[in-house]
Amino acid sequence: MSDNLTTAAKVLEALGGAEGVAVITGSDRKAVYNWKYFDAFPAHTYLSITTELERRGKRAPVSLWRKMSPPRKPVANGGGSKKRRASR
């Protein structure tokens, strides 16, 4: 059974505090320490943190990572919104 960690502080604690998470993510310890107060992690840390949590039998909701959203479906016209000029 996995533990669901619902705050950045709980994730940090489970992974060895700011120093442990700094090693896991390759980030500066002072930056990691601030994530506790923002109660969110930068999106680029998602894979490294969730992989380590899973290894330890724990989980955290995606809402703890900033700017994380599922990829958009491609638009049939390529997604371009620019109007084309008529050639002269």
N, C-alpha and C positions, 0 to 999 in steps of 0.2 A: 504494500500500500504506500502511495506517495504522499508526502506532506505538501500542501498547497500554501506557498508563502505569498501573502497578499500585500506586503509593503517592501519598499526598497531596503529598509532597515533590517527586515527579517531575512531578505536574500543575502545582504552583506554579512549578517551574523552567521548564517548557515555556511557561507563560503570562506570564513576566516577573517572577516572584517575588511577594512579598506586595503590592508596589505595583501590579503589573499586574493581579493578581486582585482587589485592592480596587477598581480602576477598573471592571473587568468586572462585578463583582457589586454595586457600590455600597456596599461594606462598609468598615468602619474598618480601616486597615492593620494595627493592632495585633491586632485580632481575627483577621484573615486569617493573620498570622504564627503564631498559636496553633494554627491548623488543622493545620499541619505536624506538631506534636507530638501532637495527638489522632489523627493519621493518618485524619482523616475531615472531611468538609465538612457544614455544615448543609443540610438537605433543600431549603430555599428557594433554594439556589444552583445546584441541579442544571441547570436549563435554561440559565442564562447561561454556566456553565462548559462544559457539554457542547457548546453551540452554538459557542463559541469554539474548543474543541478540534477539533471537526469541521471548522471553517473552516481550521484549520491542519493537517488531515490526521492528527489524533491521536484516541485514544479512551481512556476510563477506565471501569473496571467500576462498576456501580451500587452495589456494596458499599462504595465510598468515601464514600457519602452516608449520614448518619444517618437512621434512620426512613424509609427508602425501601422501599416494598413495593408490589406491584401492587394496584390497587383490588379490593375484595371484590365478589363478585357479590351483587346484591340478594336478600334473602330474600323468599319468596313472601308471608309475612304482614307484610311491611314492616319486619321486623327487630326489632319491639318485643318486649321480654321482660317487660313489666309485665302482671300479671294484672288482668283487668277485674273491677270490683266489680259484683255483681248490683244492679240498681236496685230500690229499695224501693217 
